[in-house]
Amino acid sequence: MRALLLAHGRFGPVTAKTAVCLIRYRRGDVVGVVDRDRAGKDAGSFVPEAAGLPVVASVGEALKLEPDTLVIGVAPIGGGIAPEWRPDLRAALEHGMTVLSGMHTFLGDDPELAALAQRHNAKIVDVRRPPRERHIATGEARQIPAIVVLTVGTDCSGGKMTAAVDLHREALRRGLPSAFVATGQTGILVGCDAGVAVDALVGDFMAGAVERMVLECAARGKRLIWVEGQGAASHPAYSGVSVALLHGASPDYLVMCHDPSRHEKHSFPGFPTLPLREEIALNEHLLKWHTGGKVVSAALMTPNMSEAQARDAVARAQLETGLPTTDTVRFGPGPVLDAVLEASQNLTRKSSPPYAVKR
């Protein structure tokens, strides 16, 4: 894949999460960023990890980079298609490119874009389109021999997917039979062992979908399963999917993800971000009669801080919670993985011991 990342007016560490994560985890597949407001500059001016990638004003201008794929690199609230994207979507399809979209509005259902794709032998992939199979959760995942870890958070766009991917990759580096379960479009695009955009499902089937993916990974011999969380249990808009993941994944352990620079919910002024201890207590209470899963570590997201500020934030969070804490991107995921492995040695709830989760 030679991908362009579409991010008009929004290319940045927080505002273009999909684009940034593709650069972080699939850098070799990315050839440039499309953002008319930042065109002509190096992408590293806005996202340090993107240094060396050009920012161009349009798909037409980017053709010299020989792209074969256009990825919508932002995820606006509501998942709609912005009118200003359409010229670039048309240009990509007219040049036979694959267009990958994680929006709630499906490009494949747009008459104009679908016709262009057919006429020019291009392809539209709506990553958020739900699967046809529907499952009601049964609680089966509570009994599998694998250790299941769900990333939860104090807000949306707070590093839950990033922490899960970093932890999965570190587990693989240590030789552990690990799997990553994606529950959103970015995680699917980054690469996963199983993935469904859970927030696109009918509410009754959200928990069942994630349970099915956990069971499938366990059946393939994975003994350490990282499930990407969504939203926050305290979020005024997205708590439904957050709680569905808590109960569908049947996690043994939770990792609390947090952006310490926020005091209000992202894009929801007037709704405060809860203190870490309160969000931890809320999530553990929701699992009290399910798996009894506990938060064993915290992962911070600190892209807008200096390194000194980030280290101070980590130290303060660790003091507040009494839990091992880090920023998995800046300082590595080791302390979080160590906390999970140490906790798993004393897990007695399951019929089989966590035999495969070794240091």
N, C-alpha and C positions, 0 to 999 in steps of 0.2 A: 504494500500500500504506500502511495505517495500522497499524503493528505494535506489539504488546506483546511485551516480552522477558521470558520466564520464567526466573527465576534465584534461586529460594528459597534463602536462607541463604548464597548464594555471590556476590552481586553485588560485584565488585571488579575491579581492573586485571588480575589474573592468573587468578583463579578463575572468571571469566565471560568467557572470551576471545571467544566468538561474539557475546555481547551488546555487549561493548565495541567490537569491530570494526564491527558494524552501526551503532553510534552514531557512530563515527569517520568511516565512509565513506558511510553512508546516513542521516545524521541527519534529513533531511527526511521520511523514511519511518517514523520511530519516534515513538510518542506516549507511551510510559511503560514502566516496569519493574515486574514482579510479583515481590516478595520480601517475605514476611510478616515476616521479622526486621528489615527496614529500612523498613517501611511508614510513611508519614506524613512522610518526609523528602525533600529534594531529592536527586535522583540524583547531583548534583555533589558531595555530601558524601563520596561513595565513589569516584567516577570524575570528575575535574575536567571532562573533555570532555562529560559528561552534564548539566552545569549547566542547570537549567530544566526538566528532565524529572521528572515526579512518580514516586514509588515507592509502589505500592499493595499491599495484602495479598492480593488475589485478582483473578481475571478478572471476577467479578461486580462488584466495586467499581470496576473499570476501565471498565465499559460506558459510563459518562458521557463517556469520552474518544473514543467512537465508533470503536473499533478494528475492523478487518476481518481481521486476521491475528494469530496467536500464534506466536512463534518460541521454541523451546527454546534459551535463550541460554548454556547451560553444556555442557561436554563431560566428564562424569565418566569415570574410568578404566573401561574395559570397555563403555562406551556403553549402559548399561542405563537403563530407565525407573524413576525413583524413585517409590515408592508415593504419596508426598505430592504428586506432580505431578498425579495422576489427577483430583482434583476440578476443577482448572483446565482440564485437557484436555477433560474432559466438558463443562464450562461453555462453553468456546470452541466446541465442535462443536454444542452445543445452540442456540447463537446464530448458527449458520451461518457461522462464521469458517473461514478457511483455517489449518491448523496445519502449520508447517514444522518438521521434526525432522531433526537430523543424527546421531541415535543409531544404534548398531549394531542395536539392537532396533527393528524396523520397526513403527510405529504402525498402518500399513495392514493388518498381519497380526493385529492384536489384535481378536478378535471383537466385544467390547463397543464399542470406539472406532470400528471400521469400520461397525458397525451404526448408531451415532449419526450418523456422517458421512452415510450414505445417507439416514437418516430426515429429517435437517434440511438436506439439500442443501448440506452443508459439504464441505470438501476436505482430505485429508491428503496431504502431500508428504514422502516419506522421501528426503531429499537424498542419503543414503548408499547407497541401493539401487543395486547395480551394474548397468551396462548389459548387455544380452543378448549383444552382440558381444564376442568374446574374441580377443585378438591376442598372438602371441608376438613378442618384440622381434627385430629383424633387424639392427640397427645402421645402418639407412638414414639416421637423423637426423644421422649424422656428416658427411654430404656435402651437406646443404642449405646454400644461400648465407646463410641467416640466422645471426646471432650468438645463441647460446643461453646463458643464464645461469641457474644453479640456486642457490637459497639453501639453504645447509646450516647445521648448528648444533652446539653442544656439548650440547644437551639438547632435550627436547620443550618446547612452549610457550615458546619462546625468541625469538620475533619473526620467524620465517622468512616467514610469510605477509605480515605487516605490511611487511617490507622489500621483498618482491616487488611488492606493490601500490603502495607509495610510489614505487619506482623506475619502474614502468610509467607511473604518472601523471605523473611528472616527465619521462619520455621523450616522452610525448604532448604535454606542455606545450611542449617544445622542437621539436615538429613531426616527431618520428621515427616511423616505421611500427612501432609497438610492440604487443606482445600479452602478456596475462597468462594463464598456464595454472594453474588451480587444481587441487590434488590432495587437498583436504580440504573438509569441509562448510562451514566458515566462508568460505573463499575463493569457493566456489560461490555462497553467499548474498550476499556482498559484490558480486559481479558479475565475470565473467571472459569471455575469448574462447573458452575451452574448459575443461571441468572434469569430473573424475571423482574421487570419494572413493576413492583408490587402496587404502587400507588395508582396504576392504571386499571387495576382489577376491581370488580364489584366487591364491596366491603366484606360480604360473607366468605369470600374465597381468598382473602389476603393471607390470613394465618395458615390456611391449608397449602397455599403455594410455597411459602417458605419452608413449612414442615416437609413437603414433598422433596424439595431440593436438599435439605439436610439428610433425609433418609437415603436419597440417591447417592450422595457423597459417601455416607457411611457404608452403603452396600458395595461401593467401589474400593473399600479398604482404607479410606481416609480416617485417621484417628484424631485429628485436630482440625476442627472446622470453624472457620472465621466467618461470621455472618455480618454483612454490612447493615448498619442501622439506618433509620430514616427519621427526620424531624426530631421531636422531643416529646416525652410524655406530658410535659407541661405546656406544650405549644398550643396556642388558641386555634390554629388551623390544621395542623398536621399530626395531632396526637393520635388520631385514629389509626394511622398506619404504624406509628411507633408502638402502640400497645399490641397491635396485631402481630408485629414481629417478635415482641417479647414472648407472647404465648405460642406462636407458631414455631419459632426456632427452638423453644424449650432449652434455653441456655443454662449451662452449668455456672458460667461466669460472665460478668459484664465488664467492659472497659468504658469508663466515662470520658467523653470527648468534650472539649470546652475551648472557646475563644475568650481569653481573659480580658480582651479589650472591649468586649461588649457588655453593656448594662441593660439593654433592651433587646427583645427578640428582633432578629434580622427582618427589616421591612415591616415590623409591627410595633410602631411607637406606642408607648403607654403600657406595654406588656413587659415587665421586667424579666431579665434573665435570673433564674433562681441561683442562690448560693450553691456551691458544689455539694455541700452536705445535704441540703434539702432535695436536690435532684437525685442524689444517690439514694436517699431514704424513700423517695417516691417510686423509683424503679424497683428497688428491692421489695417494697410493699406489694407491688403489682405481681411479683413472682412468689410471694410468701407461701401461697397455697398451690403453687404450680410446680416449680422445681426448687424453690428456695434459693435460687441463684443470687450470688453476691457480687458487688463491684469489688474487683481485686486490684485495680490500677486506674490511673488517669492519663489521658493523652491530650496535650494542649496543642492548639493551632496558633502560631505566633508570627505570621508572615509580615505583619505591620510593625513589628518590634525589632529593635537592635538585638544583637546576641546577648548583651548584658541584661537588657530588659527581659528577654526571654528566659534567661537563667534565673532571674529574680522571680518571674511569674511561676516557673516550675517549682522553685523552692517554697513560695507562698502556698501554692496549691497542695504540695506535699505536706506542709505543716497543717493546713486546714483539714485535710482528709485523713492524714496518717497513712496514705497509700503511696506506693512507688509511682512516680510521675515523670513524664518526659514529653518532649515534642518529637514524635517519631521521625519527622522529616529532618529536623535540624540536628538532633542529638542521637538519633537511632532508636529503634524499637526494643532494644535488648532488655531494659528494665521491665517493660510491660510483659514481654514473653516470659521472662524469668518468674514474674509474679504469678502468671497463669500456671506455669509448670510446677512451681512450688505448691500452689494451692491444690493442684490436681492429685498430688501424692496422698492427700488425706481425704479424697472424695470417696464416700461410702454409699452414696445414694443409689448408684447403679449396680446392677447384678454382676457386671464385669469390671475389673480394675482398669484404670487408665494406663494399661501396660505399654502402649506405644508412645506415650508422651514422656520421652526421656530427654534429659539434657545432653 
